[in-house]
């Protein structure tokens, strides 16, 4: 399961779960592991019914991105090349313990300076150094 930045939940008054907006009526826990009580969720059974549901914050309500930042979903479908050779397209972005990576045809490419020559979200193109990725 992929986890988003907990900062996306900071100072929110509501979240979207399974396509429905739910108001947050109480907060507990920590910034890294927040606990919310949601409107209409009054019992343990109500809470259990939401277990493993996807909790979302609409992109239009998320904090603004800084220069050079992007959302993970914006990379999906980008063409990945190694110089002039096409490697494939991004299937998804994966959060690893030490960095994020893109998955291209089952292969993970770390989003680190040595592996990524250029990343142009607007052009839908990522140039990678597969020698670094594969250790050749």
PEKAMO-V600328 format. One record per backbone hydrogen bond with DSSP energy under -0.5 kcal/mol. NH is the residue of the N-H (numbers start at 1). CO is the residue of the C=O. Records with the same first field share a line. If there is no record, write none. Layout:
BEGIN
NH->CO + CO
END
This chain:
BEGIN
8->5
9->6
10->6 + 7
12->9
15->22
16->56
17->15 + 20
18->54
20->17
22->15
24->13
25->23 + 37
26->37
28->35
30->33
35->28
37->26
38->36
39->23
41->38
42->40
47->43
48->44
49->45
50->46 + 47
51->47 + 48
53->50
56->16 + 54
61->58
62->58 + 59
69->66
74->71
75->71 + 72
76->72
77->90
78->75
79->124
80->88
81->79 + 126
82->85
83->81
84->82
85->82
86->84
87->80
88->80
90->78
91->103
92->103
94->101
96->94 + 99
101->94
102->109
103->92
104->102 + 107
107->104
109->102
110->108
111->100
112->110
115->112
116->112
117->115 + 127
118->127
120->125
121->119
124->120 + 121
125->120
126->79
127->118
128->81 + 126
129->115
130->128
132->129
133->129
134->130
135->131
136->131
END
